[in-house]
Amino acid sequence: MKLPAAKKELGQHFLVDENILGVIGRLAVLAPEDVVLEIGPGLGVLTAYLAERVGQVHAVELDRSLEEPLRERLEGWENVELHFGDALRLDLAALDPPPTKLVSNLPYNVATPLVVESLDGLPSLELWCVMVQREVADRFFAEPSTKAYGAVSVLVQLTSERTGFHPVSRTVFRPRPNVDSALIAFRRLAGANLEGLARVKSVVTAAFAHRRKRLANSLELSGLATRGEAEAALAEIGRDTRARAEELAPREFVALSEALGP
């Protein structure tokens, strides 16, 4: 059977080199009791590897043209359930059994929103091990006041801690991408306040929406607060009223959200 070509508009770069699978298995700390969510299984190389090692795999694929090669590759694996649709639109929280780990070669064009939405949208997740563009991986745990630091850095760091990182050669994909990639693993922090994350997420998103502007101005432009209210909240948490979003550490955004009120 002729395999379908990767679709550029879907950000597809199929994983074809099985040598990287051992690294994924190590960083994901795979165990027989795991329920794994894989988004973008592609040709099923990683899916089959996961099926051999975990209790259940939920594989979510947008591209219907991959259904036949996927089902052929995964024939005989009764612990794999294929779901066809847009992972950003499907009700992943309704998956049964609920996933405990997200292990994926994520499509480049949706990697960041998928990770961000899963932080509080999939509370059953305990660990993420994802293959993404190197610059995206660098953003997840970037330090404040650096170029890579942004909204995704704050949200990921408020809920998780990094447990592993591994640069990935372009040669493991087909077609070969024009950017570097990396595997990054992180585990949910015990006691992470997911109930309060929605409000913090809105403040963080607004704060970084106009990165070149002062944080107070950005919040005003986003309609979350007047400039005066934003400046008062910054002063309350001990920050200069002229501060920019990238200067605040993740926990300071929680304090800022509380100072701004409901």
DOBARO-373273 format. One record per atom (N, C-alpha, C): x, y, z; residue in one letter. Coordinates in steps of 0.2 Angstrom, whole numbers. Example, Ala and Ser with C-alpha at 12.3 -4.5 7.8 and 13.67 -1.06 7.14 Angstrom:
BEGIN
{{66 -28 39} "a"}
{{62 -22 39} "a"}
{{66 -16 39} "a"}
{{64 -11 35} "s"}
{{68 -5 36} "s"}
{{64 0 39} "s"}
END
This chain:
BEGIN
{{4 -6 0} "m"}
{{0 0 0} "m"}
{{4 6 0} "m"}
{{3 11 -5} "k"}
{{6 17 -5} "k"}
{{5 22 1} "k"}
{{10 24 5} "l"}
{{8 28 10} "l"}
{{7 35 8} "l"}
{{2 39 12} "p"}
{{0 45 10} "p"}
{{6 50 11} "p"}
{{6 56 7} "a"}
{{12 61 8} "a"}
{{10 65 14} "a"}
{{15 68 18} "a"}
{{13 72 23} "a"}
{{10 79 21} "a"}
{{5 81 24} "k"}
{{2 88 22} "k"}
{{5 93 26} "k"}
{{8 98 22} "k"}
{{11 104 25} "k"}
{{6 108 29} "k"}
{{0 109 27} "e"}
{{-5 113 30} "e"}
{{-7 110 37} "e"}
{{-6 104 38} "l"}
{{-7 101 44} "l"}
{{-1 101 49} "l"}
{{5 103 47} "g"}
{{11 103 51} "g"}
{{13 96 52} "g"}
{{12 92 47} "q"}
{{14 85 47} "q"}
{{21 83 46} "q"}
{{25 80 50} "h"}
{{32 77 49} "h"}
{{32 71 53} "h"}
{{31 65 49} "f"}
{{30 59 51} "f"}
{{36 56 55} "f"}
{{36 53 60} "l"}
{{41 50 64} "l"}
{{42 43 60} "l"}
{{49 42 58} "v"}
{{50 36 54} "v"}
{{56 32 57} "v"}
{{60 36 61} "d"}
{{66 33 63} "d"}
{{65 30 70} "d"}
{{65 23 71} "e"}
{{63 20 77} "e"}
{{68 20 83} "e"}
{{74 23 81} "n"}
{{79 23 86} "n"}
{{78 28 91} "n"}
{{73 33 90} "i"}
{{72 38 95} "i"}
{{66 36 100} "i"}
{{63 30 98} "l"}
{{58 28 103} "l"}
{{60 26 110} "l"}
{{66 23 110} "g"}
{{69 22 117} "g"}
{{70 28 121} "g"}
{{72 33 118} "v"}
{{72 40 122} "v"}
{{65 42 124} "v"}
{{61 41 120} "i"}
{{54 43 122} "i"}
{{51 39 128} "i"}
{{52 32 127} "g"}
{{50 28 132} "g"}
{{54 30 139} "g"}
{{60 31 139} "r"}
{{63 33 145} "r"}
{{61 40 148} "r"}
{{60 45 144} "l"}
{{58 51 146} "l"}
{{50 51 149} "l"}
{{46 47 145} "a"}
{{39 46 147} "a"}
{{38 41 153} "a"}
{{43 38 155} "v"}
{{43 33 161} "v"}
{{37 28 160} "v"}
{{37 25 154} "l"}
{{31 21 152} "l"}
{{30 15 157} "l"}
{{24 14 159} "a"}
{{23 8 163} "a"}
{{16 5 161} "a"}
{{15 -2 163} "p"}
{{9 -6 160} "p"}
{{3 -3 162} "p"}
{{2 1 168} "e"}
{{-4 4 170} "e"}
{{-6 11 167} "e"}
{{-1 13 163} "d"}
{{-2 20 160} "d"}
{{-8 20 154} "d"}
{{-11 25 154} "v"}
{{-16 27 149} "v"}
{{-13 33 145} "v"}
{{-11 32 139} "v"}
{{-8 37 135} "v"}
{{-12 40 130} "v"}
{{-12 47 130} "l"}
{{-15 50 124} "l"}
{{-9 52 119} "l"}
{{-10 50 113} "e"}
{{-6 52 108} "e"}
{{-10 56 103} "e"}
{{-7 62 101} "i"}
{{-10 67 97} "i"}
{{-6 67 90} "i"}
{{-9 65 85} "g"}
{{-5 65 78} "g"}
{{-1 59 78} "g"}
{{-4 53 78} "p"}
{{0 47 77} "p"}
{{3 46 70} "p"}
{{1 49 65} "g"}
{{4 49 59} "g"}
{{4 42 56} "g"}
{{10 39 55} "l"}
{{10 32 52} "l"}
{{10 27 57} "l"}
{{9 29 64} "g"}
{{9 24 69} "g"}
{{15 21 72} "g"}
{{21 24 70} "v"}
{{27 21 73} "v"}
{{27 21 80} "v"}
{{26 27 83} "l"}
{{26 28 90} "l"}
{{20 25 94} "l"}
{{14 25 90} "t"}
{{8 21 93} "t"}
{{9 14 94} "t"}
{{13 10 90} "a"}
{{14 3 91} "a"}
{{19 2 96} "a"}
{{24 7 97} "y"}
{{29 6 102} "y"}
{{25 7 109} "y"}
{{20 12 109} "l"}
{{17 13 116} "l"}
{{12 7 117} "l"}
{{9 4 112} "a"}
{{4 -1 113} "a"}
{{8 -7 116} "a"}
{{14 -8 115} "e"}
{{18 -14 118} "e"}
{{19 -13 125} "e"}
{{19 -7 128} "r"}
{{21 -5 134} "r"}
{{16 -2 139} "r"}
{{11 0 137} "v"}
{{6 3 141} "v"}
{{-1 -1 141} "v"}
{{-5 1 146} "g"}
{{-12 -2 146} "g"}
{{-17 0 141} "g"}
{{-17 6 139} "q"}
{{-21 9 134} "q"}
{{-18 15 130} "q"}
{{-20 15 124} "v"}
{{-18 21 120} "v"}
{{-24 24 117} "v"}
{{-25 31 118} "h"}
{{-30 34 114} "h"}
{{-26 38 109} "h"}
{{-27 37 102} "a"}
{{-23 40 97} "a"}
{{-28 44 93} "a"}
{{-26 51 93} "v"}
{{-31 56 90} "v"}
{{-28 58 83} "v"}
{{-31 57 78} "e"}
{{-28 59 71} "e"}
{{-33 63 67} "e"}
{{-31 69 65} "l"}
{{-35 73 61} "l"}
{{-36 71 54} "l"}
{{-31 68 51} "d"}
{{-30 67 44} "d"}
{{-34 60 42} "d"}
{{-39 60 39} "r"}
{{-43 54 38} "r"}
{{-39 49 33} "r"}
{{-35 52 29} "s"}
{{-31 48 24} "s"}
{{-26 44 27} "s"}
{{-25 45 33} "l"}
{{-20 40 37} "l"}
{{-24 34 40} "l"}
{{-31 34 40} "e"}
{{-34 29 43} "e"}
{{-32 22 41} "e"}
{{-32 21 35} "e"}
{{-30 14 32} "e"}
{{-23 12 34} "e"}
{{-18 16 33} "p"}
{{-11 14 35} "p"}
{{-11 13 43} "p"}
{{-14 17 47} "l"}
{{-14 17 54} "l"}
{{-17 10 56} "l"}
{{-23 9 54} "r"}
{{-26 2 56} "r"}
{{-22 -4 54} "r"}
{{-19 -3 48} "e"}
{{-15 -9 46} "e"}
{{-9 -10 51} "e"}
{{-6 -4 52} "r"}
{{0 -5 57} "r"}
{{-2 -7 64} "r"}
{{-8 -5 66} "l"}
{{-10 -7 73} "l"}
{{-14 -13 73} "l"}
{{-15 -17 68} "e"}
{{-19 -23 68} "e"}
{{-17 -28 74} "e"}
{{-22 -30 78} "g"}
{{-20 -35 83} "g"}
{{-19 -31 90} "g"}
{{-18 -25 90} "w"}
{{-17 -21 96} "w"}
{{-24 -19 99} "w"}
{{-27 -23 103} "e"}
{{-34 -21 106} "e"}
{{-34 -16 111} "e"}
{{-28 -14 113} "n"}
{{-27 -8 118} "n"}
{{-26 -1 115} "n"}
{{-27 -1 108} "v"}
{{-27 5 105} "v"}
{{-34 7 102} "v"}
{{-36 13 104} "e"}
{{-42 16 101} "e"}
{{-40 22 97} "e"}
{{-42 22 91} "l"}
{{-41 28 86} "l"}
{{-47 32 86} "l"}
{{-46 39 87} "h"}
{{-51 44 87} "h"}
{{-49 49 81} "h"}
{{-54 50 77} "f"}
{{-52 54 71} "f"}
{{-56 61 72} "f"}
{{-52 66 72} "g"}
{{-55 73 73} "g"}
{{-50 78 75} "g"}
{{-52 84 76} "d"}
{{-47 89 78} "d"}
{{-46 89 85} "d"}
{{-40 88 88} "a"}
{{-39 87 95} "a"}
{{-41 93 99} "a"}
{{-41 99 95} "l"}
{{-42 105 99} "l"}
{{-50 106 99} "l"}
{{-54 102 96} "r"}
{{-61 103 96} "r"}
{{-64 96 100} "r"}
{{-61 91 99} "l"}
{{-64 85 103} "l"}
{{-64 86 110} "l"}
{{-69 82 113} "d"}
{{-69 82 121} "d"}
{{-65 77 123} "d"}
{{-58 79 124} "l"}
{{-53 74 126} "l"}
{{-54 72 134} "l"}
{{-57 77 137} "a"}
{{-59 75 144} "a"}
{{-64 69 145} "a"}
{{-67 68 140} "a"}
{{-72 62 140} "a"}
{{-69 56 138} "a"}
{{-63 55 137} "l"}
{{-60 49 135} "l"}
{{-60 44 141} "l"}
{{-62 38 139} "d"}
{{-62 33 144} "d"}
{{-58 27 142} "d"}
{{-54 24 147} "p"}
{{-52 28 153} "p"}
{{-48 34 152} "p"}
{{-48 39 157} "p"}
{{-45 45 156} "p"}
{{-37 44 155} "p"}
{{-34 48 151} "p"}
{{-27 48 150} "p"}
{{-23 50 156} "p"}
{{-18 47 157} "t"}
{{-13 49 163} "t"}
{{-7 52 160} "t"}
{{-5 51 154} "k"}
{{1 54 151} "k"}
{{-1 56 143} "k"}
{{2 61 141} "l"}
{{2 64 134} "l"}
{{9 62 131} "l"}
{{9 58 127} "v"}
{{16 56 124} "v"}
{{15 57 116} "v"}
{{18 62 113} "s"}
{{16 63 106} "s"}
{{22 66 102} "s"}
{{22 65 96} "n"}
{{26 69 91} "n"}
{{20 74 89} "n"}
{{20 80 92} "l"}
{{14 85 91} "l"}
{{15 88 84} "l"}
{{10 89 80} "p"}
{{10 93 74} "p"}
{{12 100 76} "p"}
{{17 103 72} "y"}
{{20 109 73} "y"}
{{15 115 74} "y"}
{{10 115 70} "n"}
{{6 121 70} "n"}
{{1 121 76} "n"}
{{0 116 80} "v"}
{{-5 116 85} "v"}
{{-1 114 92} "v"}
{{5 113 92} "a"}
{{8 110 98} "a"}
{{7 115 104} "a"}
{{8 121 103} "t"}
{{8 126 109} "t"}
{{0 126 112} "t"}
{{-5 127 108} "p"}
{{-11 127 111} "p"}
{{-14 120 114} "p"}
{{-11 115 111} "l"}
{{-13 108 113} "l"}
{{-10 107 120} "l"}
{{-4 109 121} "v"}
{{-1 109 128} "v"}
{{-4 113 133} "v"}
{{-5 120 131} "v"}
{{-9 124 135} "v"}
{{-16 122 138} "v"}
{{-20 120 133} "e"}
{{-26 118 134} "e"}
{{-27 112 139} "e"}
{{-22 107 138} "s"}
{{-21 101 142} "s"}
{{-20 102 149} "s"}
{{-17 108 151} "l"}
{{-14 109 158} "l"}
{{-20 109 163} "l"}
{{-25 112 161} "d"}
{{-31 112 165} "d"}
{{-37 108 162} "d"}
{{-37 108 156} "g"}
{{-43 104 152} "g"}
{{-42 97 153} "g"}
{{-36 94 154} "l"}
{{-36 87 156} "l"}
{{-32 85 162} "l"}
{{-36 86 168} "p"}
{{-33 86 174} "p"}
{{-31 79 176} "p"}
{{-33 74 172} "s"}
{{-30 67 174} "s"}
{{-23 66 172} "s"}
{{-20 71 167} "l"}
{{-14 70 165} "l"}
{{-9 71 171} "l"}
{{-4 67 171} "e"}
{{1 67 176} "e"}
{{8 69 173} "e"}
{{9 67 167} "l"}
{{15 68 164} "l"}
{{15 70 156} "l"}
{{19 74 154} "w"}
{{19 76 146} "w"}
{{26 74 144} "w"}
{{26 70 138} "c"}
{{32 69 135} "c"}
{{31 71 127} "c"}
{{33 76 125} "v"}
{{31 79 118} "v"}
{{37 81 114} "v"}
{{36 79 107} "m"}
{{41 81 103} "m"}
{{39 87 99} "m"}
{{42 93 100} "v"}
{{40 99 97} "v"}
{{46 103 94} "v"}
{{45 108 90} "q"}
{{50 112 88} "q"}
{{55 114 94} "q"}
{{61 115 92} "r"}
{{66 116 98} "r"}
{{64 123 101} "r"}
{{62 128 97} "e"}
{{61 135 100} "e"}
{{54 134 105} "e"}
{{50 130 103} "v"}
{{44 129 107} "v"}
{{46 126 114} "v"}
{{50 120 113} "a"}
{{52 117 119} "a"}
{{56 122 124} "a"}
{{60 126 121} "d"}
{{64 131 125} "d"}
{{59 136 128} "d"}
{{53 138 125} "r"}
{{49 142 128} "r"}
{{45 139 135} "r"}
{{44 133 135} "f"}
{{40 130 140} "f"}
{{43 132 147} "f"}
{{50 131 148} "f"}
{{53 133 154} "f"}
{{58 138 154} "f"}
{{57 143 150} "a"}
{{61 149 149} "a"}
{{61 153 155} "a"}
{{66 157 157} "e"}
{{67 161 163} "e"}
{{64 168 161} "e"}
{{61 171 166} "p"}
{{59 178 165} "p"}
{{64 183 162} "p"}
{{62 188 159} "s"}
{{66 193 156} "s"}
{{71 190 150} "s"}
{{69 184 147} "t"}
{{72 182 141} "t"}
{{68 182 135} "t"}
{{71 181 129} "k"}
{{67 182 123} "k"}
{{62 176 123} "k"}
{{63 170 125} "a"}
{{59 165 125} "a"}
{{53 165 130} "a"}
{{54 169 135} "y"}
{{49 169 140} "y"}
{{42 172 138} "y"}
{{37 168 139} "g"}
{{30 171 137} "g"}
{{25 168 141} "g"}
{{19 169 138} "a"}
{{13 166 141} "a"}
{{13 159 142} "a"}
{{15 155 137} "v"}
{{16 148 138} "v"}
{{21 146 144} "v"}
{{26 149 144} "s"}
{{31 148 150} "s"}
{{28 149 156} "s"}
{{24 154 157} "v"}
{{21 155 164} "v"}
{{16 149 166} "v"}
{{11 148 161} "l"}
{{6 143 162} "l"}
{{9 136 163} "l"}
{{14 134 159} "v"}
{{17 127 160} "v"}
{{21 127 167} "v"}
{{24 132 169} "q"}
{{28 132 175} "q"}
{{24 133 181} "q"}
{{18 135 180} "l"}
{{13 136 186} "l"}
{{10 129 188} "l"}
{{10 124 183} "t"}
{{7 118 184} "t"}
{{12 112 184} "t"}
{{18 113 182} "s"}
{{22 107 181} "s"}
{{30 109 182} "s"}
{{34 103 182} "e"}
{{41 104 183} "e"}
{{44 100 177} "e"}
{{50 102 174} "r"}
{{53 99 169} "r"}
{{57 93 172} "r"}
{{56 87 168} "t"}
{{60 81 170} "t"}
{{64 78 165} "t"}
{{64 81 159} "g"}
{{69 78 154} "g"}
{{69 83 148} "g"}
{{74 82 144} "f"}
{{75 86 138} "f"}
{{80 82 134} "f"}
{{78 82 127} "h"}
{{83 78 122} "h"}
{{82 81 115} "h"}
{{88 84 113} "p"}
{{87 87 106} "p"}
{{86 81 101} "p"}
{{83 83 96} "v"}
{{81 77 91} "v"}
{{83 79 84} "v"}
{{87 75 81} "s"}
{{89 76 74} "s"}
{{83 77 69} "s"}
{{84 81 64} "r"}
{{79 82 59} "r"}
{{78 75 55} "r"}
{{83 71 55} "t"}
{{83 65 51} "t"}
{{78 60 53} "t"}
{{75 60 59} "v"}
{{70 55 61} "v"}
{{63 57 58} "v"}
{{62 62 55} "f"}
{{56 64 52} "f"}
{{56 63 44} "f"}
{{50 62 42} "r"}
{{49 62 34} "r"}
{{42 66 33} "r"}
{{42 71 29} "p"}
{{48 75 26} "p"}
{{53 78 32} "p"}
{{59 79 30} "r"}
{{64 82 35} "r"}
{{62 89 36} "r"}
{{60 91 42} "p"}
{{58 98 44} "p"}
{{64 103 43} "p"}
{{63 109 42} "n"}
{{68 115 41} "n"}
{{70 118 48} "n"}
{{67 115 53} "v"}
{{69 118 60} "v"}
{{71 112 64} "v"}
{{74 114 70} "d"}
{{76 109 75} "d"}
{{71 107 79} "d"}
{{71 101 82} "s"}
{{66 98 86} "s"}
{{69 96 93} "s"}
{{65 95 98} "a"}
{{67 92 104} "a"}
{{61 88 108} "a"}
{{63 84 111} "l"}
{{59 80 116} "l"}
{{59 84 123} "l"}
{{53 85 126} "i"}
{{53 88 132} "i"}
{{48 85 136} "i"}
{{50 83 143} "a"}
{{46 80 147} "a"}
{{45 84 153} "a"}
{{39 84 156} "f"}
{{37 88 162} "f"}
{{31 84 166} "f"}
{{32 85 172} "r"}
{{27 81 177} "r"}
{{23 86 180} "r"}
{{16 85 181} "r"}
{{12 89 185} "r"}
{{14 90 192} "r"}
{{14 96 194} "l"}
{{16 98 201} "l"}
{{10 96 206} "l"}
{{12 92 211} "a"}
{{7 90 216} "a"}
{{4 97 219} "a"}
{{-2 97 220} "g"}
{{-6 102 223} "g"}
{{-7 108 218} "g"}
{{-5 108 212} "a"}
{{-6 113 207} "a"}
{{-14 115 207} "a"}
{{-15 122 207} "n"}
{{-22 125 208} "n"}
{{-25 125 201} "n"}
{{-28 120 199} "l"}
{{-31 120 192} "l"}
{{-37 125 192} "l"}
{{-41 125 198} "e"}
{{-47 129 198} "e"}
{{-46 136 197} "e"}
{{-40 139 199} "g"}
{{-39 146 199} "g"}
{{-35 147 192} "g"}
{{-33 142 188} "l"}
{{-29 143 183} "l"}
{{-32 147 177} "l"}
{{-39 146 176} "a"}
{{-43 149 171} "a"}
{{-42 157 172} "a"}
{{-43 160 178} "r"}
{{-42 167 179} "r"}
{{-35 169 177} "r"}
{{-30 165 180} "v"}
{{-23 167 179} "v"}
{{-22 167 171} "v"}
{{-25 162 168} "k"}
{{-23 161 161} "k"}
{{-26 167 157} "k"}
{{-31 170 159} "s"}
{{-34 176 155} "s"}
{{-29 182 157} "s"}
{{-27 183 163} "v"}
{{-22 188 164} "v"}
{{-16 188 161} "v"}
{{-13 182 160} "v"}
{{-7 180 157} "v"}
{{-7 181 150} "v"}
{{-13 179 147} "t"}
{{-14 180 139} "t"}
{{-14 187 138} "t"}
{{-18 191 142} "a"}
{{-19 198 141} "a"}
{{-12 202 142} "a"}
{{-8 200 147} "a"}
{{-2 203 148} "a"}
{{3 203 143} "a"}
{{3 197 139} "f"}
{{8 196 134} "f"}
{{5 197 127} "f"}
{{-1 199 127} "a"}
{{-4 201 120} "a"}
{{-1 207 117} "a"}
{{2 211 120} "h"}
{{5 217 117} "h"}
{{12 218 121} "h"}
{{16 213 119} "r"}
{{23 212 122} "r"}
{{27 218 123} "r"}
{{27 222 118} "r"}
{{31 228 118} "r"}
{{29 234 123} "r"}
{{22 233 125} "k"}
{{19 238 129} "k"}
{{20 237 137} "k"}
{{20 241 141} "r"}
{{20 240 148} "r"}
{{14 236 150} "r"}
{{15 232 155} "l"}
{{10 227 157} "l"}
{{3 230 158} "l"}
{{3 236 162} "a"}
{{-3 239 163} "a"}
{{-7 241 157} "a"}
{{-3 244 152} "n"}
{{-6 246 146} "n"}
{{-9 240 142} "n"}
{{-6 234 142} "s"}
{{-8 228 139} "s"}
{{-14 226 142} "s"}
{{-15 226 149} "l"}
{{-21 223 152} "l"}
{{-27 228 150} "l"}
{{-25 235 150} "e"}
{{-31 239 148} "e"}
{{-33 238 141} "e"}
{{-28 237 136} "l"}
{{-30 236 129} "l"}
{{-34 229 128} "l"}
{{-33 225 133} "s"}
{{-37 218 133} "s"}
{{-43 218 136} "s"}
{{-45 224 139} "g"}
{{-51 225 143} "g"}
{{-52 222 150} "g"}
{{-46 219 152} "l"}
{{-47 216 159} "l"}
{{-47 221 165} "l"}
{{-44 227 164} "a"}
{{-44 232 169} "a"}
{{-42 238 166} "a"}
{{-43 244 170} "t"}
{{-41 250 168} "t"}
{{-34 251 169} "t"}
{{-30 255 166} "r"}
{{-23 256 167} "r"}
{{-22 257 175} "r"}
{{-26 262 178} "g"}
{{-26 263 185} "g"}
{{-26 257 189} "g"}
{{-31 253 188} "e"}
{{-32 247 191} "e"}
{{-26 242 191} "e"}
{{-24 242 185} "a"}
{{-18 237 183} "a"}
{{-12 240 187} "a"}
{{-11 246 187} "e"}
{{-5 249 190} "e"}
{{-6 248 198} "e"}
{{-12 249 201} "a"}
{{-13 248 208} "a"}
{{-11 241 210} "a"}
{{-13 236 205} "a"}
{{-12 229 207} "a"}
{{-5 227 207} "a"}
{{-1 230 202} "l"}
{{6 229 201} "l"}
{{10 232 208} "l"}
{{7 238 210} "a"}
{{10 241 216} "a"}
{{9 236 222} "a"}
{{3 233 222} "e"}
{{1 229 228} "e"}
{{5 223 228} "e"}
{{8 220 223} "i"}
{{12 214 223} "i"}
{{20 216 223} "i"}
{{21 223 224} "g"}
{{28 225 225} "g"}
{{32 226 218} "g"}
{{28 227 213} "r"}
{{31 228 206} "r"}
{{30 235 204} "r"}
{{35 238 200} "d"}
{{35 244 197} "d"}
{{29 245 193} "d"}
{{25 250 193} "t"}
{{19 251 189} "t"}
{{21 251 181} "t"}
{{28 252 180} "r"}
{{30 252 173} "r"}
{{32 245 170} "r"}
{{32 240 174} "a"}
{{34 234 173} "a"}
{{31 231 166} "a"}
{{35 227 163} "r"}
{{32 223 157} "r"}
{{31 216 159} "r"}
{{27 213 155} "a"}
{{25 206 157} "a"}
{{31 201 158} "a"}
{{36 202 153} "e"}
{{41 197 154} "e"}
{{46 197 160} "e"}
{{45 203 164} "e"}
{{48 204 170} "e"}
{{46 200 176} "e"}
{{39 198 176} "l"}
{{36 195 181} "l"}
{{37 187 181} "l"}
{{39 184 187} "a"}
{{39 177 187} "a"}
{{32 174 187} "a"}
{{32 167 186} "p"}
{{25 164 185} "p"}
{{21 165 192} "p"}
{{24 164 198} "r"}
{{20 165 204} "r"}
{{17 172 205} "r"}
{{21 177 202} "e"}
{{19 184 202} "e"}
{{12 185 198} "e"}
{{11 181 193} "f"}
{{5 182 189} "f"}
{{-1 179 193} "f"}
{{0 175 198} "v"}
{{-5 172 202} "v"}
{{-7 178 207} "v"}
{{-2 181 210} "a"}
{{-3 187 214} "a"}
{{-6 192 211} "a"}
{{-4 194 205} "l"}
{{-7 199 201} "l"}
{{-14 198 199} "l"}
{{-16 192 198} "s"}
{{-23 190 196} "s"}
{{-27 191 202} "s"}
{{-25 189 208} "e"}
{{-28 190 214} "e"}
{{-29 197 216} "e"}
{{-24 201 215} "a"}
{{-24 208 216} "a"}
{{-29 212 212} "a"}
{{-30 209 206} "l"}
{{-35 212 201} "l"}
{{-42 211 203} "l"}
{{-43 205 206} "g"}
{{-50 203 209} "g"}
{{-53 200 203} "g"}
{{-60 197 205} "p"}
{{-64 194 200} "p"}
{{-65 198 194} "p"}
END
